Amino acid sequence: MKRFSFSLQLLAGLVAGIGLGFVAKIWDVSWLAETLTQVGKIFVQLLKLAVPPLVFTAVLVSVANLRNVNGAARLASKTLFWFLVTGFLSVAFAIGLGLVINPGQGVTLDTSTAKAVDTEGAGTWLDFVTGIIPTNIVTAFTELNVLQIVFLGVVLGAAALAIGDRAEPFLNLSRSVLELVQKALWWVIRLAPIGTAGLIGKAVATYGWDLLAPLAKFSAGVYIGCFIVLLAIYPTLLAVFGKVNPLRFYRNAWPAIELAFVSRSSVGTLPLTQRVTVERNGVDRDYASFAVPFGATTKMDGCASVYPALAAIFVAQVFNVPLGVGDYLLIAFVSVVGSAATAGLTGAIVMLTLTLSTLGLPLEGVGLLLAIDPILDMIRTATNVAGQAVVPVLVARSEGRLDEAVFNTPPQPLDETPAAKPVRTPEPATA
């Protein structure tokens, strides 16, 4: 398999999955459909297994690593600024697209049977804010509440910064755990071609045209909206503000974007995203160790901008609820500010319910979209990860932390994990 690049292996898995899925669908081969389902399920379970320790240690170490970065406060503020700008541009174009295609007009779905999804306290802004703080540290990990795990990582990372050298034993342990988890997760990522075949095959075998037909315009809108972000917004920002070649950026970042598409997990793709950001796009490693994990848990242009905007317009039209200018501005605000609600896992149900509840739209609309959510989540997650790689390049370029020689060099194969970089422990730099 090493004769072929990782991207080609993923592509082969994608093609094989589509072919096997059509075989299972057309000829009703139940055992094949079940096999594909189980293969994909096991792959996703392996990814999720690494999520709690990966997110906690990655966020904690990334915050603590800010002391090794000159101008850390400026870098953090620029990163947040570009998160907000790209998120706003994404949702603005998505709203415009929704007003053009009207995804809910002419849709004849039986809304009387739709039931509101149980969001378990995630449907309002108050619930979202209070839900960030865990009531029990253990349950944050056992129930896989990524937002609470991020909160714990940030708090302990900031505390480690505050107490200085006395935190080194704890930070060294966290770094070791992070490297162990990343190594194990890389083994899982190497199985991605097989997992891809299972996930795509299961989707093809399960979701036929009969299911997609009523929602075809909405589904196409989500994909078109994400492609606008991927092929117009990001390249323009890279060319104008980053002054780098967008084609080379996508060439370098493609393995992470491709894995995100099939795995539907920004956090599961995190190790690969960080590798391509540093080793292929030439972003300074110390800065990338903060920006990429931060983005993987809070930067979601696909799930938090494009999708909720189009879904809100769709639900409003299906349920005959008129939306005004104020409502569209509110959609933009919710999308930009509430991006962290998606928390880097598969699906964007929390963000969608947050948007619908803020607008006063019926939460039954979520139930109408659940059936095709896995198909939409693939392009959403690919957009998320692309954005998580774009922002570090923009910030690093503006701060002189982008190695243009690395960026412009033909990318090297990603067959093995790189040798760990020695941990530097310089004097804390002033922000």
BAKOLDREN-973795 format. One record per atom (N, C-alpha, C, CB): x, y, z. Coordinates in steps of 0.05 Angstrom, whole numbers, plus 5000, padded with zeros to 4 digits. Glycine has a CB too. Layout:
residues N
XYZ ...
END
This chain:
residues 431
501649765000 500050005000 501750255000 498250005024 504250245010 505950475011 506750574983 508350425027 506250414962 506750504935 504850734927 506450274915 502650744941 500550944934 500451144957 497850804930 500051394950 499751604970 497251564987 499751884957 497251685010 494951665028 492451765014 495451815054 492651974999 490352084985 489151884965 491052344971 490951754950 490051554931 488751314945 492351454914 489851244968 488651024983 485751094992 490350955008 485451355002 482751445010 480851444986 482951715022 481951534963 480251544939 479451264930 481751684916 481351074932 480650794925 478550684944 483150614927 478750744970 476650664989 473950784983 477550735017 474051044975 471551184968 470151054944 472151474961 471750994923 470650864899 469550584905 472750854877 471150434921 470350164928 467750174945 472550024944 467550364963 465150384980 462750454963 465550595001 463050634944 460750714927 459850464911 461450944908 461750324900 461050084884 459649874900 463549964871 460749814924 459549614941 456849704951 461449544964 456649964957 454050064966 451850034945 454350354974 452550094920 450550064899 449849764895 451650174872 451749594897 451149304895 449249224917 453749134898 449749314942 447949244964 445249364961 449149334991 445049604949 442549744946 440849624923 443050044941 442149594900 440649514876 439749224878 442349554851 441549044887 440948764888 440048674916 443248604879 439648864934 438648814961 440348594975 435748724960 442948634975 444748444988 445048535017 447648434974 443348425034 443248515062 445748475078 440948385076 447048235073 449448185088 451748375081 450447895083 451848465056 453848655048 453348935060 453948675017 450749015060 450049265072 450749265102 447049325068 450249035115 450849015144 453849025149 449548765155 455348885131 458248885134 459349165131 459548695114 458449315111 459349585107 458649765131 458149705081 456249725141 455349875165 457249825188 452549805172 457849575194 459549505217 462449605213 459549205221 463449585189 466149685184 466349985189 467049615155 464450135178 464350415183 463950485212 462250545166 462250335226 461650385254 464150335271 459350205264 465650125266 468050075281 470050295277 469249795273 470350385252 472350595247 471550855262 472450655216 469050925262 468151165277 468551125307 465251235270 467950885317 468350835345 471350865353 467450555352 473150775336 475950805342 476751095342 477650645321 475651255324 476251535325 475251665350 475051675300 472751605357 471551725381 472951635407 468551645382 474051395406 475451295430 477751485438 476551015425 479051605419 481251775424 480452065430 483251775401 477952135426 477052415428 477552535456 474152435420 476552415478 476852545504 479752605511 475652375525 481652405511 484352475518 485652655498 486052225522 484952635472 486252795452 485453085455 485452695424 482853145458 481953415461 483053545486 478853425461 482853395508 483753505534 486653585534 483153315557 488353395526 491253445526 492053645504 492753185523 490753625481 491453815459 490854095466 490053735433 488554145478 487754415486 489554515509 484754425494 489854335529 491554415552 494354485544 491554185572 495554315528 498354365519 498554605501 499454115505 496554635483 496554865465 496455125480 494354845445 494755145500 494555385517 497255435531 492255375537 498255225543 500855245558 503155325540 501454985572 503055235514 505155295495 505255585487 504855115471 503155735494 503156015487 505556165500 500556145494 506556065522 508756195535 511356175519 509156085563 511355985500 513755955483 513556135458 514055665474 511356285455 510856435430 510956725436 508156355418 512756865422 512857155425 510357275414 515357275411 509157475428 506757595419 504357415419 507157705391 504257245440 502057045441 499357165441 502456875466 498957385456 496257505457 495457615429 496257735477 497457725415 496857825388 496157605369 499157985377 497557375371 496957145354 494257035360 499156935357 493557015385 490956905393 488757085384 490856865424 489157345387 486957535378 486657535348 487657815388 488857515333 488757495304 487357235295 491557515291 487957025309 486656765302 483656785306 487856545320 482856895329 479956935335 478757115314 479557035363 480157325307 479057525287 478457385261 481157755283 480357215251 479957075225 477756865228 482556955215 477556735252 475356555256 472656695252 475456435285 472456935263 469957085261 469457175233 469957325280 471557275219 471257375192 470357155173 473857505182 471756935174 471056715155 468356595162 473256495157 467656585187 465056495195 462856685185 464856465225 463256945188 461257135179 460957125148 462057425187 463157115134 462957105105 461556845096 465757105092 462056625109 460756375102 457756385106 461956145119 456956495129 454056505135 452656705117 453456565164 454056925111 452857135093 452357025065 454757375091 454256875054 453856755028 451756535029 456456645017 451656395051 449556175054 446756295055 450156015079 446456515069 443856645070 443056745042 443856885091 444956865029 444356955001 443556724983 446757104990 445056504986 444356264970 441556164977 446456044974 440956165002 438356065011 436056235000 438156065041 436456504998 434456684988 434156644958 435156964994 436256554944 436156514915 434756244908 438956514903 435456034922 434455764914 431855694929 436555554920 431255834952 428855774968 428555474972 426355884953 430255354989 430355064992 427854935002 432654985010 426155085016 423754965027 421255005011 423255075054 421355164990 419055214973 418454964956 419455454956 415854894956 414954664940 415554394953 416354674914 416654394977 417254144991 414654045003 419454175012 413853804997 411353685008 412053465028 409453584986 412653545052 413253345073 411053355094 416053405086 410453135106 408353115126 409453215152 407252825129 409153475158 410253595182 408653515207 410253895180 406253405204 404653335227 405853105243 401853265219 407452935229 408652705242 411452765253 408752465223 412452995246 415153065255 415153125285 416253305239 417153025298 417353075327 419853235333 417352805342 419553405353 421853565361 424053385373 421053775382 426453435366 428653275376 429353345404 431153305358 429853145421 430553195448 433453285449 430252935466 433853545454 436553665453 437953655480 436353945444 436653545500 437953505526 439153765536 439953285525 437653975537 438654225548 440454385530 440054165573 440454325504 442254465486 440754645467 444054275470 438254705473 436654845454 436555145457 433954745454 437555255479 437455545484 440255645490 435555615507 440555915489 443156035494 443955995524 443156335488 441956015542 442555975570 443555685575 440156035587 442155495563 443055215566 445755165554 440955025553 446255305531 448955275518 451155375537 448955425491 450755615548 452755745565 453155585590 451956035572 450955505604 451255355628 452255075623 448555335643 451754975599 452754705593 455754685588 451354605569 457054925585 459954915581 461354825606 460955195573 460254905629 461654845655 460654575665 461055065676 462354375668 461454105677 460754105706 463653905672 458753955713 457953915741 459653695753 455053855744 460753525736 462353305745 464553255724 460653045749 467053265733 469253235714 469252965700 471953265729 468452755715 468552485703 466452455681 467952275725 464052565686 461852535666 462552685641 459252625678 464052905643 464853045618 466352865599 466553295626 467852685610 469452495594 467752245586 471952405608 466352135606 464851895600 462451945581 463751775626 461252185582 459052245565 459952395540 456952415580 462552425536 463752545513 462552815507 463452355489 462552985527 461753265523 464253425516 460353385549 464753455490 467153575481 467453865490 467353565450 465254015491 465354295499 466354315528 462654425496 465354135545 466254145573 469154055576 464553965590 470053865559 472853785559 474654005550 473253535541 473754165530 475254395521 475554595544 473954525497 473354645558 473254835581 475354745602 470454845593 475354495608 477254395628 480154425619 476754095635 480654365593 483354395582 484254685583 483354295554 482454875575 483255155575 483855255604 480955325563 482155175623 482555265650 485155155662 480255175668 485654895658 488154785669 490654885654 488054475668 490354935628 492555045612 493255325622 491955055583 491155485627 491655755637 492855745665 488955915638 491855555682 493055535708 495955455707 491455325725 496655275688 499455195685 501155435677 499654975664 500055605659 501555855652 501956035676 499956005631 499956045694 500056225717 502156135737 497356245730 502455875742 504255785763 507055735753 503155545777 507455735726 510155725715 511555455718 511855925728 514055455727 515755215727 514554995744 518455285737 513055055764 511954845782 509954665767 510554975806 508954765744 507054605728 508454415708 505154785714 511154435706 512554285686 512153985688 515454345687 512253865712 511653575713 508953495702 511853475742 506953655708 504253605698 504153645667 502153785712 505453855658 505453905629 506953695614 506654185623 509253595625 510753385612 509053125610 513353325628 507553065631 505752835630 503652875609 504352795658 502453115607 500353175587 501553155559 499253455592 503953255555 505253225529 505652935521 507953385528 506552775541 506952495535 504352355528 508252355560 502252415543 499652295537 498752385509 497552375558 499152635503 498252735477 499752595454 498853035475 502352555457 503952415437 503052115434 506952425443 502451985457 501551715456 498851695441 501251605485 496951875448 494351865436 494551925406 492452075449 496252125399 496552185370 497751955355 498352435367 499651815367 500851575354 498751365350 503151465371 497151305371 495151105368 493051185348 493851045395 492351445348 490251545329 491351535301 489451825337 493951575297 495051555270 494751275259 498051635270 495051075277 494550795268 491650765258 495150595290 489750895272 486950885264 486651025237 485151005286 487951255234 487751415210 488851245186 489251675212 490851085190 491950925169 489850715159 494450775178 487850665176 485650485168 483450625154 484550345193 483850885150 481751055138 480750955110 482651335135 482550845093 481450745067 479350525071 483650635050 479750345091 477850135096 475350255109 479049925115 475750445128 473550575141 471850735121 474450755163 473250855102 471951015081 470050835065 473951145062 471050605057 469350415042 466850345057 470950165034 467150295083 464850225100 462850455103 465750135127 463950695109 462150925114 460651015088 463751165124 462151035066 460851115041 459050905031 462951185020 459950655033 458250425024 455650415039 459750165027 455750455065 453350455082 451450675074 454050475112 452650915069 450951145061 449551095035 452651395059 450950985015 449850924989 447650714991 451950844969 448250505007 446350285010 443850365026 447650055024 444050565043 441850645061 440150865050 442950725088 441451075039 440051315031 439751325000 441551565040 437451224991 436951224963 435551484954 435150984956 434951494928 433751734917 430951784928 433651714887 429551574935 426851604946 426951774971 425651334952 429051754986 429351905011 430352195005 431151775031 432152214985 433352464980 431652654963 436052424965 429852524947 428252684928 426852924940 426252514914 425352894962 423953124973 425853344983 422153044996 428253264990 430253455002 432553514983 431253345028 432153454957 434253474938 435253764936 433353384911 433453964935 434254234932 435854334957 431854414928 434954254980 436354325005 439054195006 434654245030 439253934999 441753794999 443753924980 441353494993 442753984956 444454114936 445354384946 443054144909 443654524960 444354784970 446554774990 441954914983 446554575008 448654545028 451354485014 447954315047 451254314994 453754254980 454754494964 453354014961 452954634951 453754874936 454855084954 451354984920 453455124977 454355324997 457155265007 452455335020 457655005013 460354925022 462454955000 460254635032 461654894975 463554934953 464155224949 462454804928 462255404953 462755694951 464955774972 460255854955 464655664996 466555725017 469355615009 465655615044 469355365000 471855224994 473255334970 471354924991 471755404949 472855474923 472855774917 471455324901 471555934933 471456224928 472456384952 468556304921 471156334975 471856504998 474756455008 469956455021 475356195014 478056135024 480256205004 478155835031 479956124978 482156204959 482556504957 481456094932 480356654958 480556944956 482157054980 477857074955 481456965004 482857055028 485756975027 481556945053 486356735018 489156645017 490756814997 489256345009 489556874974 490957014953 491257314961 489456994927 489157434971 489157724976 490657795002 486357834977 489857655024 491057725050 493457555057 488857695071 493357295049 495657125055 497857145035 494656835057 497157245011 499057264989 500557004983 501157484995 498956784984 499956514977 498256394956 500056335003 499256184943 497856054922 495655864933 499755894904 493155924928 490955754940 491155464930 488255864932 492055424905 492255144895 494354984910 492955144865 496555114917 498554984933 497554924961 501155144934 495955114972 494855054998 493154804998 493155295007 491354784978 489554554977 491154294970 487454594956 493254324954 494954094949 496153994975 497154164929 497054174992 498354095017 496353995037 499854335028 494054115039 492054055060 490153835051 490554295067 490353735026 488353555016 487953305033 489053474988 490053165042 489552915058 487752965082 492252805068 488053195096 486353245119 483553305111 487553485135 483153455089 480453515080 479053265071 480553725057 480553095057 479352845047 478552665070 481352695029 480252635091 479652475114 477252585129 482052445133 477052855130 474752975144 472152905129 475153285145 472252905103 469852845087 468752565094 470452865057 470552375096 469652095100 469152035129 471551905088 470652155148 470452095176 468252255190 473052135190 467652495179 465652675191 466452755219 462952545191 468952785224 469852865251 472253055249 470552615268 471853305257 474153495258 476153415278 473053775263 475253325302 477153235323 478652985314 475653195349 477252795302 478652555293 480752615272 476652365282 480352835257 482252905236 484453085247 480853055214 484253175272 486153365284 489053295280 485553385313 489953055286 492852995283 493753035254 493452715292 492152955235 492952995207 492753285199 491052825189 490853425208 490653715203 493053865213 488053835215 493953795237 496353925248 498853855232 496653845278 499053605223 501353525208 501553675182 501353225203 499353695167 499453825141 499854125145 496953775125 498854235167 499154525172 502154595177 497554605196 503554415192 506354465198 508154365176 507054335225 507854115168 509853985151 509454055121 509653695154 507054135114 506554195085 505954485080 504154025075 504454615098 503754895094 505755075108 501054955105 507654965123 509855125134 509255315156 511055285112 507055265171 506355435194 508155365217 503355405201 509055575231 510755535255 509455335274 511255795269 511055135283 509954915299 508855005325 512154715304 510155195339 509155285365 506455425362 511155485378 506155595341 503555725337 501455525328 503855945316 502255335310 500255135301 499254955323 501554965279 500954905343 500154735365 497954865382 502554665383 497655125379 495355265392 493055295373 496255535402 493655395348 491455465330 489855225320 492655615306 491255005313 489754775301 487954645321 491754575290 488854575346 486954455365 484654645372 488454375390 485354905375 483355105381 481255105358 484555385384 482155095333 480255095311 478654845309 481755135286 479854615315 478554355313 476154335332 480454135318 476154505352 473954485372 472054735371 475054455400 472754935355 471155175355 470655295327 472355385372 472155205307 471955335281 470455155262 474855395269 467855215256 466155035241 464555185220 464254885260 465855265198 464355425178 462255255164 466355535158 462754995161 460754825148 458354765166 461954565139 458954675190 456854595209 455454825223 458054405230 456955045227 455855265243 455055505227 457755345264 455755525201 455155755185 453355675161 457655885175 454455515143 452955455119 450455295125 454755295099 450755075140 448554895145 446255025161 449554645159 446755145185 444555255200 443055475185 445555365226 444555635169 443255855154 441255735134 445256025140 442155545118 440355425098 438155265111 441955245079 438755125133 436754965147 434655135159 438054785168 435355365170 433455545182 431555655161 434755785197 432555725138 430855825116 429055595106 432655925092 430155355104 428555125096 426255075115 430354875094 426855065141 424755005161 422655225161 426054975189 423555475159 421655695159 419755675135 423055965158 420755595112 419055575088 417255335089 420855555063 418255115100 416554875102 414254915121 418254635111 414855055143 412755105164 411355375159 413955095191 411855505136 410555755129 410855975150 407555705125 413356005160 414056215179 415656425164 415556105204 414656675162 416156885147 418556975163 414257125141 420757025149 423157135161 423757415150 425556945156 424557595168 425157865160 428157915162 423758065178 428958165156 431758235156 432958185183 432058535148 431558245204 432558205231 433057915237 430558305251 431457735226 431857445230 434357355216 429457295219 434957465192 437357385177 439857485192 437257485148 439657725203 441957825219 442357655244 441458125227 440157565255 440357385279 441557125271 437557345291 440957015248 442156765239 445256805236 441056675211 446057025225 448957085222 450257105250 449357345206 448957245268 450057275295 450357005309 448357465312 448256845308 448356585321 450456405309 445556445319 450756415283 452756245269 455556325277 452356265239 456156585278 458856675283 459556635313 459056975276 457756695331 458356685359 458056405370 456556875375 456156245359 455555985371 457055755358 452755925369 459155805343 460555595328 461655385347 462855725312 462455455371 463655255389 461655045398 464755395413 459055095394 456954905402 457154645387 454255025398 458354645363 458554405348 460754225358 459054465318 462854335370 464854195386 466353975371 463554075409 466453985345 468353815330 467553525326 470853815343 465053445334 464153175330 462353155306 462753065355 461652915298 459852875275 457152995281 459652575268 456053115261 453353225264 453353515273 451753065283 451253665267 450953945275 448253995287 451454135250 447153795301 444453815311 444354025333 443553545323 446354045350 446354245372 446254525360 448754215390 447854575340 447954845328 445354905314 450254865309 444154705301 441654755287 439354815307 440954505270 439254665328 437154715348 437554985361 437054485369 440055055366 440655325377 439655545359 443655355382 440055515333 439155715313 436155725312 440355645286 434855485310 431955485307 430555595332 430955195302 431655525355 430355615380 430755915383 431455475404 432956025375 433456315376 431556465358 436356375369 430956355335 429156475316 426156415322 429756385288 425756235341 422956165347 421755975327 421256405350 423355835311 422355645292 421855375305 424355625268 420055215294 419454955306 421754765305 417054835293 422354645328 424554455330 423854195315 425254395358 421354155308 420553925292 422053925266 417553925288 422954155257 424454165232 426954015233 425054455225 428153985257 430653825259 430053535251 431753835288 427853435260 427153155254 426853105224 424553075268 425953305209 425653275180 428353235166 424253515168 430453345178 433153345165 434953125175 434453605169 434152985197 435952785209 436552555190 434652675234 434652475173 435052245156 437352275137 432452185140 437752515127 439952555108 442352685120 438952715084 442352725146 444552865159 447352745153 444152875189 447652475153 450352375148 451452455121 450352075149 449752475100 450652555074 451552845073 448352515053 450053015087 450753295088 453153345106 448353465098 453453175126 455653225146 458353175133 455253035169 458553025112 461152975099 462253235088 460852765077 460753385072 461753635061 462053845082 459953725038 460253845102 460454035124 463154005138 458154005143 463853765145 466353715160 468753775143 466453425170 468653715118 470953785100 471354085099 470453675071 469154235099 469354525100 470454625126 466554655094 469554495148 470554565174 473654545175 469354385196 474654315167 477454255169 479054435150 478053965162 478054495127 479454675108 479754955122 477854705082 477655045135 477755305149 479655295172 475055385158 479855065186 481655045208 484555045199 481154785223 485054985173 487754995162 488355265149 488154775142 486255395139 486655655126 487455875146 484055745112 486155885168 486656105187 489556105197 484756095211 490655885206 493555885214 495355995192 494455615223 494755925167 496456025145 496256325143 495655895118 493856435144 493356725143 494856875165 490356795143 494556765190 495756895213 498856875212 494656785239 499756625206 502656585205 503956755183 503256285200 502556785161 503656955139 503957245148 501956935114 501957345162 501957625171 504057675193 499257705181 504757465207 506657485230 509457395223 505557335253 509957325198 512557225190 513256955202 514657415199 511156795206 511556525218 510856305197 509756485243 510856375172 510256185151 512856135135 507956285132 513655875134 515955795119 515155755090 517255535131 515755955073 514855935045 516155715030 515256205031 518655645037 520055425024 518555165028 522955405034 517655125053 516054875059 513354895044 515654855090 512055125045 509455155032 509555085002 508455435036 511755184989 511955154960 513254894951 513555374949 514454734970 515654484963 513554274958 517654394985 513954104937 512053884934 511753724959 512953694910 509253664968 508853524994 510053254995 505853514999 511053185019 512252925024 510052725032 514452945045 510452465028 508452265036 507952275067 509251985028 505552215075 504852215103 504451925112 502252375108 506551765108 506351475114 506851415144 508251325097 508551565156 509151505184 508951765201 511951385187 508651725227 508651965244 511452075245 507651895272 511752335246 514352455247 515652425274 514252755240 518252445274 519652445300 518752675317 522752445296 518352625342 517452835360 519453055362 516752725388 518553295361 520253525364 520953565394 519053785353 523553605400 524253645428 522753885440 527253695430 521753845464 520154055477 522054275487 518553945501 521454525478 523054745486 521854865512 523354955464 523554955530 522555075554 523955345559 523054885578 523655535541 524855785544 523455955566 524955945518 524656185572 523356365591 520756455579 525156595598 518656485596 516156575586 516356845571 514056595608 515256855548 515357105532 513057285540 515357045502 513457545539 511357735546 509357735523 512458015551 506857765530 504757765510 504658035496 501957715522 
END
